[in-house]
Amino acid sequence: MSTRLSQRCVVPIMTVLTTFICIVDGAITTVALPSIAREFALTPAALTGVVVVYPVCLAMMIPASAWLVERHGGRRMLLLSLGAFTAASALCGAAPNLASLVAARALQGLAAGLLMPTSQALLFRTFTQAEQVRLARLLVIPQQIAPALAPLLGGLLVTGISWRWVFWVNVPVGAAAVLFGLLFLAEHRDHAAGRLDLPGLLLSAAGTATLMYGICTGPDMGWGRPQVLGALAAGAALLAVAVTVELRVAEPVLRLRLFRDRLFRDTNLICLVGYVPIMGAMFLGPIYIQEARGGSPLNSGSTTFTEAFGVLLTMQLVGAVYARIGPRVIIGTGMLGVAGVLLLFAAADAHTGLWALRGYMFLLGLAMGGVFVPTTIASFTTVARADVAHAATLNTVVRQTGNALAPAVVTTVLVLGAGGPEQAHPPLAAYRSAYLVLAAIAVATGLFAFTVPDTAARRAAAATPRTGGTPARAREKATRH
C-alpha cells in the first residue's frame, strides 16, 4: 500500500466519495419504484419493503460502528463497508424478483450504517476545528449537488435505459473509491477497543431498527394500525432498557455519557428536531409541485434544484464568520430563516408561478446552509479524541432519526388534512397546513439555538491551524476554557 499522498488530501476525498454515493442512492431510488412495480407486476404499495428495509438495516448497524472502528481500524472498516455497499448496489440492479431486491437493499442499508459514521470519524480525527470550518466550504458542494442531481439522473436512466441502472450507477463510483482507498488511505486508529458490549449492542440495534420501522411505515399504513403501534411501543421500550444498560457499563457500545456535555447535547437536539422542518420541506416540495400544482416531474426537479445553490452560497459565508460570531447565531438565524421561507410556501396559491417557487427554494437553501455544517462541527468541539468514533455514531443516529421523522410528520399532516377519498390527493389546504406545522417546529428550534453556549466552539475555530499538532490538542484547549 502506498500512502505518499497526504492524509489531509486523502481523507476529504474519501469522505466526498462515500457521502456522494450514499446521498445519490437515497435520492435516486424512489424514482425507479413505478418501473420496478411494472416489471415485477406489483402495485406500488407492494414495494414498501424496498424503501423501508434500507433505513431499518442502517439503524441496526449504526450502534456497532464505533466499536468496529476502534477494534479493526478506520481504514479497514471504511473500505469494507464501501465495498459491501458497491456489491449490494450491483445485486440490486441484477435482482430477478422482489425478494432478491429487498435482500440486496438490506445489505446496502447495513453497509451504509457503518459507512457514514466511519467516514465522519476519520474526518474529525484528521483536522482541527478551524480547518473543518474552512474544509466544509468545499465538502458541502458534492453534498448539495448530489440530492439535486439524483432525481434528474434517475429520471434519465429509468426513461432512457432501465430502472436497474439506478443501482448500477453506484458501482463505478464505489469501485473507484475502494481502489483509491486501498492505494492511498492510511490506517486511522488511536484508541484500543474495549470488550464488546453485546447486551447494549443487541438492545440498541433492535430498538433503533424497530422504532425506525414504525416511523417509516406509520404514514402509509396508518398510525393506528396494531403493527405500527406495536413497533413504536416495542422500539421505545427496547431503547429505554438500552439506555439503562449503557449508563451502567464501563465500555458501552453507545457512549451516552457524551450527552452530559451541553454543547454536544444541544447541537444534537437541534439536529433531531431541526431536521424535521428542513428535510420535511425537501420531501414536501416535489409532492406539492406535482400533486397540488399539477406540475410535471421536470417542473419539480428544476424547481427544487435551486435550493442547492442557496446552500452553497451560504456555506461560503458561514466559513468566513463562524469563528467571529459563533455557531449559535448562525444556526438560530438559519432556522428562523427556514421558518420564514416555509411561511412563504404556506401563503402560495394556484396563481404563484414556478419562478416564484424556485426563488423560495433558493431562499430555503440560503437558510439551510446555516444549519448543517455548524451543528456538526460545534458538536465535536469538546469531544476527546478517544470518543470521536462514538460521537460520530451518536450524531449519525440522531440525524437518521430526524431524517425519518421528517416525511412521517409531513405525510401525517397531509392525511389529517384530507378526508375520505381525498387522502390519495390532498387539497391545497392540506399542503398549507403541512408547511405551517414545519414552520412552527423551525421557529421553536431556532429560538432554542440562541441559548446554546458556544464560547468553546468559537475559540477552537479561531485557533491557528496546526502544523504538527493534533485535532485533539485544539479540542482539549477549548475544553479547558
FISE-540734 format. One record per residue (C-alpha): residue number from 1; residue in three letters; x, y, z. Coordinates in pm, 1 decimal, decimal comma. Layout:
% residues N
- NUM Ala X Y Z
...
***
This chain:
% residues 481
- 1 Met 0,0 0,0 0,0
- 2 Ser 125,8 345,5 -90,1
- 3 Thr 41,7 641,0 129,7
- 4 Arg 257,3 901,4 -45,0
- 5 Leu -41,0 1133,8 -68,7
- 6 Ser -107,2 1339,1 243,0
- 7 Gln -394,0 1205,5 450,6
- 8 Arg -516,1 1563,9 467,6
- 9 Cys -599,6 1521,6 98,7
- 10 Val -694,9 1153,2 100,9
- 11 Val -947,1 1165,3 387,3
- 12 Pro -1156,7 1451,2 240,2
- 13 Ile -1162,1 1276,5 -98,8
- 14 Met -1284,0 953,7 60,7
- 15 Thr -1542,9 1148,6 259,9
- 16 Val -1673,7 1318,6 -53,5
- 17 Leu -1695,6 991,0 -246,7
- 18 Thr -1871,7 799,9 31,4
- 19 Thr -2112,0 1084,4 108,7
- 20 Phe -2192,8 1134,0 -258,4
- 21 Ile -2269,1 768,5 -323,0
- 22 Cys -2493,9 739,4 -14,5
- 23 Ile -2687,5 1058,4 -87,1
- 24 Val -2738,1 975,9 -454,7
- 25 Asp -2860,3 625,6 -372,7
- 26 Gly -3111,2 753,8 -120,0
- 27 Ala -3249,2 1022,1 -351,6
- 28 Ile -3248,3 825,7 -676,5
- 29 Thr -3414,9 500,2 -567,5
- 30 Thr -3767,5 639,5 -531,9
- 31 Val -3762,0 747,7 -896,8
- 32 Ala -3738,0 383,9 -1005,9
- 33 Leu -4022,8 244,2 -792,6
- 34 Pro -4301,7 272,8 -1054,8
- 35 Ser -4086,4 97,1 -1315,9
- 36 Ile -3991,3 -178,0 -1068,5
- 37 Ala -4357,8 -231,4 -987,6
- 38 Arg -4443,5 -268,4 -1355,5
- 39 Glu -4162,7 -516,3 -1426,5
- 40 Phe -4246,0 -737,0 -1128,4
- 41 Ala -4622,0 -698,7 -1189,7
- 42 Leu -4680,5 -545,7 -846,0
- 43 Thr -4866,3 -247,2 -709,1
- 44 Pro -4655,1 47,0 -583,5
- 45 Ala -4775,0 -30,0 -230,0
- 46 Ala -4614,7 -375,1 -253,6
- 47 Leu -4274,7 -206,9 -286,4
- 48 Thr -4285,7 -63,4 65,3
- 49 Gly -4026,2 -318,9 173,3
- 50 Val -3776,4 -186,0 -82,1
- 51 Val -3799,9 158,3 76,3
- 52 Val -3834,9 67,2 444,4
- 53 Val -3572,9 -208,7 469,2
- 54 Tyr -3288,9 34,7 393,0
- 55 Pro -3333,0 273,9 691,9
- 56 Val -3420,1 -16,9 921,8
- 57 Cys -3098,1 -206,1 843,2
- 58 Leu -2899,0 116,9 851,1
- 59 Ala -3029,3 180,5 1202,1
- 60 Met -2933,9 -172,1 1309,0
- 61 Met -2570,6 -127,0 1207,2
- 62 Ile -2501,9 222,6 1339,6
- 63 Pro -2466,7 125,8 1709,9
- 64 Ala -2184,4 -116,3 1628,8
- 65 Ser -1988,9 124,8 1408,4
- 66 Ala -1778,7 293,8 1678,7
- 67 Trp -1664,5 -35,0 1835,0
- 68 Leu -1583,0 -181,7 1492,7
- 69 Val -1374,0 123,2 1401,0
- 70 Glu -1180,7 100,2 1728,0
- 71 Arg -1140,3 -276,6 1701,5
- 72 His -1043,3 -307,3 1334,4
- 73 Gly -936,0 45,8 1236,6
- 74 Gly -1099,7 321,1 1035,0
- 75 Arg -933,1 230,2 706,4
- 76 Arg -1041,0 -133,2 709,6
- 77 Met -1398,1 -56,9 813,4
- 78 Leu -1440,6 221,9 560,5
- 79 Leu -1316,6 10,2 271,1
- 80 Leu -1511,4 -295,3 384,5
- 81 Ser -1838,9 -104,6 414,6
- 82 Leu -1779,6 78,4 87,3
- 83 Gly -1706,0 -249,7 -90,0
- 84 Ala -2018,9 -408,0 57,4
- 85 Phe -2231,1 -110,8 -46,4
- 86 Thr -2095,9 -130,5 -402,2
- 87 Ala -2156,5 -505,8 -424,1
- 88 Ala -2508,3 -463,5 -284,5
- 89 Ser -2580,2 -198,1 -548,5
- 90 Ala -2478,6 -444,2 -819,1
- 91 Leu -2705,7 -709,4 -665,7
- 92 Cys -2996,3 -462,7 -654,1
- 93 Gly -2960,7 -394,8 -1024,6
- 94 Ala -2943,7 -765,6 -1106,1
- 95 Ala -3234,0 -868,4 -878,1
- 96 Pro -3463,6 -1117,0 -1059,1
- 97 Asn -3757,1 -1065,3 -819,5
- 98 Leu -3882,6 -853,9 -532,5
- 99 Ala -3741,6 -1078,3 -257,7
- 100 Ser -3390,8 -1054,9 -405,1
- 101 Leu -3420,4 -678,0 -437,8
- 102 Val -3529,3 -637,8 -75,3
- 103 Ala -3241,3 -858,8 43,8
- 104 Ala -2989,6 -655,0 -156,9
- 105 Arg -3135,6 -330,4 -22,8
- 106 Ala -3095,0 -470,9 329,1
- 107 Leu -2723,7 -527,2 261,1
- 108 Gln -2699,4 -173,0 128,1
- 109 Gly -2850,9 -40,6 449,4
- 110 Leu -2615,1 -241,3 670,1
- 111 Ala -2315,3 -111,9 475,1
- 112 Ala -2438,2 249,4 485,6
- 113 Gly -2489,7 224,5 862,1
- 114 Leu -2116,5 162,6 900,8
- 115 Leu -2002,7 382,4 613,0
- 116 Met -2133,9 721,5 723,7
- 117 Pro -2014,6 736,9 1087,9
- 118 Thr -1677,3 586,5 990,9
- 119 Ser -1603,1 848,7 725,2
- 120 Gln -1714,7 1124,2 963,5
- 121 Ala -1489,2 992,4 1240,2
- 122 Leu -1186,7 989,5 1007,1
- 123 Leu -1254,5 1346,8 905,6
- 124 Phe -1273,6 1475,7 1262,7
- 125 Arg -959,5 1284,3 1362,2
- 126 Thr -759,9 1441,2 1080,3
- 127 Phe -849,2 1811,1 1104,3
- 128 Thr -879,6 2072,6 1375,2
- 129 Gln -1195,9 2274,1 1431,6
- 130 Ala -1059,5 2574,1 1241,3
- 131 Glu -962,1 2354,1 947,8
- 132 Gln -1300,0 2179,3 945,7
- 133 Val -1480,7 2512,6 911,2
- 134 Arg -1276,5 2601,2 603,5
- 135 Leu -1296,3 2249,6 463,1
- 136 Ala -1673,9 2245,4 498,8
- 137 Arg -1698,3 2516,8 232,5
- 138 Leu -1565,0 2262,2 -17,1
- 139 Leu -1721,9 1943,2 116,2
- 140 Val -2070,0 2093,8 106,6
- 141 Ile -2055,9 2120,4 -273,9
- 142 Pro -2095,7 1747,8 -353,8
- 143 Gln -2329,3 1706,1 -56,6
- 144 Gln -2571,6 1956,3 -208,8
- 145 Ile -2520,6 1874,2 -576,1
- 146 Ala -2588,3 1503,6 -517,6
- 147 Pro -2951,3 1526,8 -394,4
- 148 Ala -3027,8 1793,8 -653,5
- 149 Leu -2894,5 1591,0 -946,8
- 150 Ala -3011,8 1247,1 -831,2
- 151 Pro -3381,1 1280,2 -930,5
- 152 Leu -3288,0 1417,8 -1271,9
- 153 Leu -3028,6 1143,9 -1325,5
- 154 Gly -3273,4 880,8 -1206,1
- 155 Gly -3538,9 1000,3 -1447,9
- 156 Leu -3296,0 987,3 -1739,3
- 157 Leu -3174,2 637,3 -1650,6
- 158 Val -3521,2 493,1 -1594,7
- 159 Thr -3663,2 651,5 -1909,1
- 160 Gly -3365,7 600,0 -2137,4
- 161 Ile -3223,5 264,6 -2024,1
- 162 Ser -3369,5 69,4 -1732,2
- 163 Trp -3453,2 104,3 -1363,2
- 164 Arg -3164,4 -133,1 -1293,1
- 165 Trp -2914,7 139,3 -1381,2
- 166 Val -3043,7 344,5 -1089,7
- 167 Phe -2849,2 95,1 -875,3
- 168 Trp -2571,3 6,5 -1118,2
- 169 Val -2467,1 371,2 -1142,2
- 170 Asn -2321,9 329,4 -790,0
- 171 Val -2084,4 53,3 -899,4
- 172 Pro -1818,1 251,8 -1091,9
- 173 Val -1813,5 527,7 -829,1
- 174 Gly -1789,0 277,2 -543,8
- 175 Ala -1521,9 70,1 -717,6
- 176 Ala -1312,2 381,3 -786,6
- 177 Ala -1343,2 488,4 -421,7
- 178 Val -1237,1 144,3 -295,3
- 179 Leu -936,4 138,4 -528,3
- 180 Phe -832,5 489,9 -425,5
- 181 Gly -863,8 397,2 -57,5
- 182 Leu -662,2 77,5 -99,5
- 183 Leu -380,0 273,6 -260,7
- 184 Phe -366,8 586,7 -51,3
- 185 Leu -573,2 571,3 268,5
- 186 Ala -359,9 511,4 578,0
- 187 Glu -476,2 339,0 893,5
- 188 His -650,1 564,7 1145,6
- 189 Arg -657,1 412,4 1491,1
- 190 Asp -576,7 591,3 1815,2
- 191 His -788,6 412,8 2073,7
- 192 Ala -793,0 43,4 2157,1
- 193 Ala -1138,8 -109,9 2163,7
- 194 Gly -1264,9 -245,4 2491,9
- 195 Arg -1472,2 -556,2 2538,9
- 196 Leu -1776,9 -568,5 2312,5
- 197 Asp -2089,2 -460,3 2497,3
- 198 Leu -2307,8 -731,2 2342,9
- 199 Pro -2624,6 -667,8 2552,4
- 200 Gly -2610,1 -296,5 2474,5
- 201 Leu -2545,2 -365,9 2105,3
- 202 Leu -2837,1 -605,0 2070,5
- 203 Leu -3077,5 -382,5 2265,0
- 204 Ser -2982,6 -60,0 2087,4
- 205 Ala -2977,3 -219,0 1740,7
- 206 Ala -3311,7 -391,6 1789,1
- 207 Gly -3470,9 -84,6 1947,4
- 208 Thr -3345,5 158,2 1684,5
- 209 Ala -3446,7 -68,4 1394,9
- 210 Thr -3791,7 -140,1 1539,7
- 211 Leu -3860,7 225,8 1610,2
- 212 Met -3738,9 321,2 1262,4
- 213 Tyr -3974,0 63,3 1111,8
- 214 Gly -4269,2 213,5 1296,8
- 215 Ile -4177,5 568,7 1194,4
- 216 Cys -4126,2 476,0 827,4
- 217 Thr -4441,9 266,3 788,3
- 218 Gly -4675,8 475,2 1004,4
- 219 Pro -4763,3 740,4 743,5
- 220 Asp -4855,5 483,5 475,9
- 221 Met -5019,3 213,2 688,0
- 222 Gly -5180,1 448,1 939,1
- 223 Trp -5060,4 533,1 1289,1
- 224 Gly -5349,6 343,7 1444,8
- 225 Arg -5261,8 7,6 1291,2
- 226 Pro -5158,4 -252,7 1553,8
- 227 Gln -4847,1 -333,1 1350,8
- 228 Val -4729,4 28,1 1363,3
- 229 Leu -4826,3 89,7 1724,9
- 230 Gly -4658,8 -233,9 1827,9
- 231 Ala -4335,8 -138,5 1650,7
- 232 Leu -4330,1 208,7 1807,6
- 233 Ala -4403,4 74,0 2157,2
- 234 Ala -4152,9 -211,0 2128,3
- 235 Gly -3885,0 17,2 1988,3
- 236 Ala -3931,7 273,0 2265,3
- 237 Ala -3924,7 1,6 2532,5
- 238 Leu -3609,6 -159,6 2392,8
- 239 Leu -3434,1 177,1 2373,5
- 240 Ala -3534,3 259,9 2731,3
- 241 Val -3378,5 -66,3 2850,5
- 242 Ala -3073,2 0,2 2630,5
- 243 Val -3021,9 342,1 2791,3
- 244 Thr -3036,7 186,8 3138,3
- 245 Val -2781,5 -77,1 3039,7
- 246 Glu -2547,2 163,8 2860,9
- 247 Leu -2527,7 402,9 3155,7
- 248 Arg -2411,5 118,9 3382,2
- 249 Val -2146,7 -33,7 3154,5
- 250 Ala -1783,8 80,8 3168,4
- 251 Glu -1730,8 44,3 2790,6
- 252 Pro -2076,5 87,7 2633,6
- 253 Val -2135,1 42,4 2262,7
- 254 Leu -2321,0 375,5 2267,4
- 255 Arg -2136,3 629,9 2482,8
- 256 Leu -2445,4 811,0 2605,3
- 257 Arg -2240,6 991,0 2869,1
- 258 Leu -2127,1 1223,2 2589,8
- 259 Phe -2469,8 1384,3 2613,4
- 260 Arg -2369,0 1517,3 2954,6
- 261 Asp -2168,4 1776,9 2763,2
- 262 Arg -2415,0 2057,6 2697,5
- 263 Leu -2270,4 2168,4 2363,5
- 264 Phe -2277,2 1814,1 2227,7
- 265 Arg -2626,5 1754,5 2365,4
- 266 Asp -2776,9 2082,6 2244,4
- 267 Thr -2637,8 2062,9 1892,2
- 268 Asn -2764,6 1707,0 1854,1
- 269 Leu -3106,9 1809,5 1984,7
- 270 Ile -3113,3 2087,3 1725,8
- 271 Cys -3035,5 1831,4 1455,3
- 272 Leu -3301,1 1588,9 1577,0
- 273 Val -3580,1 1848,3 1580,1
- 274 Gly -3443,6 2089,3 1319,5
- 275 Tyr -3406,0 1823,7 1052,4
- 276 Val -3783,9 1771,5 1061,1
- 277 Pro -3872,7 2108,8 900,8
- 278 Ile -3562,7 2111,7 680,2
- 279 Met -3588,7 1762,0 536,4
- 280 Gly -3967,8 1782,0 557,4
- 281 Ala -3960,8 2082,2 323,8
- 282 Met -3734,3 1894,6 81,3
- 283 Phe -3970,6 1596,3 91,9
- 284 Leu -4284,6 1807,6 56,0
- 285 Gly -4160,7 2032,6 -226,4
- 286 Pro -4175,9 1783,2 -516,1
- 287 Ile -4510,7 1643,1 -396,3
- 288 Tyr -4656,7 1992,2 -365,3
- 289 Ile -4547,0 2093,4 -715,1
- 290 Gln -4665,6 1775,4 -884,9
- 291 Glu -4979,7 1691,3 -685,5
- 292 Ala -5116,2 2022,4 -560,3
- 293 Arg -4997,7 2233,3 -854,9
- 294 Gly -5023,2 1974,7 -1133,3
- 295 Gly -4661,9 2024,0 -1240,7
- 296 Ser -4450,6 1769,8 -1427,9
- 297 Pro -4153,1 1579,8 -1283,1
- 298 Leu -3929,2 1815,1 -1482,3
- 299 Asn -4102,2 2116,9 -1325,6
- 300 Ser -4045,8 1961,4 -984,9
- 301 Gly -3681,1 1877,4 -1040,3
- 302 Ser -3591,9 2214,9 -1189,6
- 303 Thr -3770,4 2396,9 -906,4
- 304 Thr -3621,1 2211,1 -610,4
- 305 Phe -3275,1 2219,5 -771,7
- 306 Thr -3231,7 2588,9 -686,3
- 307 Glu -3206,9 2500,1 -316,1
- 308 Ala -2856,6 2363,7 -372,5
- 309 Phe -2727,6 2699,2 -497,5
- 310 Gly -2858,6 2872,5 -186,6
- 311 Val -2678,8 2627,4 42,8
- 312 Leu -2352,3 2663,5 -149,6
- 313 Leu -2367,4 3041,8 -126,2
- 314 Thr -2439,6 3048,5 246,4
- 315 Met -2167,2 2797,2 326,8
- 316 Gln -1903,5 3027,9 185,1
- 317 Leu -2024,3 3296,6 423,7
- 318 Val -2051,6 3055,5 717,3
- 319 Gly -1687,9 2956,1 680,1
- 320 Ala -1581,7 3319,8 695,6
- 321 Val -1783,3 3424,8 1002,0
- 322 Tyr -1807,7 3102,0 1207,0
- 323 Ala -1521,7 3185,9 1444,8
- 324 Arg -1624,4 3551,1 1469,9
- 325 Ile -1991,9 3521,7 1563,4
- 326 Gly -2010,7 3155,9 1663,8
- 327 Pro -2242,3 2870,0 1564,0
- 328 Arg -2522,7 2979,0 1798,6
- 329 Val -2616,3 3289,0 1598,8
- 330 Ile -2561,5 3116,7 1264,1
- 331 Ile -2778,6 2816,3 1348,0
- 332 Gly -3051,8 3021,6 1515,2
- 333 Thr -3069,1 3266,2 1225,4
- 334 Gly -3069,7 2979,9 976,9
- 335 Met -3360,2 2801,4 1147,1
- 336 Leu -3566,8 3119,9 1170,2
- 337 Gly -3490,2 3178,6 803,0
- 338 Val -3620,5 2829,4 724,9
- 339 Ala -3940,1 2914,8 912,3
- 340 Gly -3983,1 3234,8 713,2
- 341 Val -3949,6 3055,6 379,3
- 342 Leu -4193,5 2785,2 488,3
- 343 Leu -4446,0 3060,0 562,3
- 344 Leu -4396,0 3187,6 206,1
- 345 Phe -4479,5 2839,8 75,6
- 346 Ala -4785,6 2826,3 301,4
- 347 Ala -4906,3 3156,8 155,7
- 348 Ala -4860,7 3042,1 -207,2
- 349 Asp -5171,1 2973,6 -412,6
- 350 Ala -5262,2 2848,8 -758,7
- 351 His -5150,5 3180,6 -909,6
- 352 Thr -4797,5 3163,4 -764,3
- 353 Gly -4563,7 3097,6 -1057,5
- 354 Leu -4291,1 2834,9 -1077,8
- 355 Trp -4022,4 3101,3 -1084,6
- 356 Ala -4152,0 3236,4 -754,8
- 357 Leu -4136,0 2884,2 -609,8
- 358 Arg -3782,0 2847,4 -744,7
- 359 Gly -3696,2 3168,8 -564,1
- 360 Tyr -3846,5 3030,2 -242,6
- 361 Met -3636,6 2713,2 -277,3
- 362 Phe -3324,7 2925,0 -327,7
- 363 Leu -3406,4 3118,6 -10,1
- 364 Leu -3467,8 2789,9 169,4
- 365 Gly -3119,7 2678,6 67,9
- 366 Leu -2972,4 3004,8 196,2
- 367 Ala -3129,5 2940,4 535,9
- 368 Met -3045,6 2567,8 545,3
- 369 Gly -2679,1 2642,6 480,2
- 370 Gly -2657,5 2797,7 824,5
- 371 Val -2762,4 2477,1 998,6
- 372 Phe -2598,5 2166,7 851,9
- 373 Val -2224,5 2215,7 897,8
- 374 Pro -2222,2 2447,5 1206,0
- 375 Thr -2417,9 2192,7 1410,8
- 376 Thr -2183,2 1910,5 1315,7
- 377 Ile -1858,9 2099,9 1374,9
- 378 Ala -1976,4 2254,0 1701,1
- 379 Ser -2089,9 1918,1 1838,1
- 380 Phe -1732,4 1781,6 1819,7
- 381 Thr -1568,5 2084,5 1984,7
- 382 Thr -1533,0 1938,4 2334,0
- 383 Val -1523,0 1569,7 2237,5
- 384 Ala -1198,5 1395,1 2337,6
- 385 Arg -1001,8 1216,2 2068,0
- 386 Ala -1080,2 874,2 2216,1
- 387 Asp -1453,2 949,5 2188,7
- 388 Val -1460,1 1076,4 1828,6
- 389 Ala -1585,3 749,8 1676,3
- 390 His -1856,1 721,8 1941,7
- 391 Ala -1958,9 1084,6 1892,7
- 392 Ala -1984,1 1023,6 1516,9
- 393 Thr -2203,7 720,8 1585,3
- 394 Leu -2439,3 918,8 1808,0
- 395 Asn -2450,4 1202,4 1554,4
- 396 Thr -2548,7 958,3 1281,6
- 397 Val -2822,2 803,5 1496,3
- 398 Val -2967,4 1147,3 1569,9
- 399 Arg -2957,4 1267,2 1209,0
- 400 Gln -3106,2 947,0 1070,5
- 401 Thr -3388,8 969,5 1322,8
- 402 Gly -3457,0 1329,6 1222,0
- 403 Asn -3448,8 1229,5 854,3
- 404 Ala -3703,3 954,1 920,5
- 405 Leu -3931,3 1179,3 1126,1
- 406 Ala -3948,7 1445,2 852,7
- 407 Pro -4156,6 1255,1 592,1
- 408 Ala -4355,9 1093,4 873,4
- 409 Val -4464,4 1434,9 1005,0
- 410 Val -4540,2 1569,5 656,6
- 411 Thr -4740,5 1267,0 545,7
- 412 Thr -4936,1 1259,0 870,1
- 413 Val -5037,3 1624,9 837,7
- 414 Leu -5139,7 1571,1 474,3
- 415 Val -5351,6 1269,5 566,2
- 416 Leu -5517,8 1452,8 855,6
- 417 Gly -5585,0 1748,4 627,2
- 418 Ala -5765,2 1531,7 373,9
- 419 Gly -6067,3 1319,6 442,7
- 420 Gly -6218,3 1015,6 275,4
- 421 Pro -6141,0 985,2 -95,0
- 422 Glu -5919,2 1295,8 -81,2
- 423 Gln -5648,6 1111,2 114,5
- 424 Ala -5483,6 993,0 -206,7
- 425 His -5480,5 1351,9 -339,4
- 426 Pro -5486,5 1602,5 -51,6
- 427 Pro -5623,2 1950,4 -127,9
- 428 Leu -5409,2 2262,6 -135,5
- 429 Ala -5520,8 2348,8 219,1
- 430 Ala -5357,2 2029,0 349,9
- 431 Tyr -5022,9 2131,7 198,1
- 432 Arg -5053,3 2474,6 356,3
- 433 Ser -5113,4 2310,6 693,8
- 434 Ala -4804,1 2095,3 646,3
- 435 Tyr -4589,4 2399,7 571,8
- 436 Leu -4731,0 2581,4 876,1
- 437 Val -4655,0 2287,3 1106,4
- 438 Leu -4299,6 2266,7 973,8
- 439 Ala -4258,4 2643,3 1018,9
- 440 Ala -4369,3 2621,0 1382,6
- 441 Ile -4112,2 2347,8 1451,7
- 442 Ala -3842,7 2556,9 1281,2
- 443 Val -3925,8 2862,3 1495,2
- 444 Ala -3904,5 2659,9 1817,1
- 445 Thr -3571,2 2508,6 1709,1
- 446 Gly -3430,8 2847,3 1608,7
- 447 Leu -3518,7 3008,2 1940,0
- 448 Phe -3360,7 2718,7 2127,0
- 449 Ala -3043,0 2750,4 1917,0
- 450 Phe -2984,5 3101,8 2051,2
- 451 Thr -2946,1 2952,1 2402,8
- 452 Val -2658,8 2718,5 2307,8
- 453 Pro -2326,0 2802,7 2482,2
- 454 Asp -2069,8 2830,8 2203,1
- 455 Thr -1765,7 3003,8 2353,9
- 456 Ala -1554,4 2687,7 2324,5
- 457 Ala -1662,7 2640,7 1962,2
- 458 Arg -1561,0 2995,2 1866,9
- 459 Arg -1222,2 2964,8 2037,4
- 460 Ala -1149,6 2628,9 1875,6
- 461 Ala -1246,2 2759,4 1531,1
- 462 Ala -1027,4 3067,5 1575,7
- 463 Ala -721,9 2860,3 1673,6
- 464 Thr -419,8 2873,9 1444,4
- 465 Pro -419,2 2576,3 1203,6
- 466 Arg -186,9 2305,6 1322,6
- 467 Thr 146,9 2228,4 1164,4
- 468 Gly 244,3 1934,4 1374,3
- 469 Gly -18,8 1905,0 1642,0
- 470 Thr -338,0 1710,4 1651,6
- 471 Pro -705,3 1796,2 1648,3
- 472 Ala -727,6 1658,1 1999,6
- 473 Arg -497,9 1931,7 2134,5
- 474 Ala -724,9 2202,0 1997,1
- 475 Arg -1027,3 2031,8 2149,6
- 476 Glu -856,5 1990,0 2485,8
- 477 Lys -753,3 2356,7 2483,6
- 478 Ala -1110,7 2461,3 2406,6
- 479 Thr -1243,0 2232,9 2680,5
- 480 Arg -1012,1 2386,1 2944,0
- 481 His -1160,5 2725,8 2867,6
***
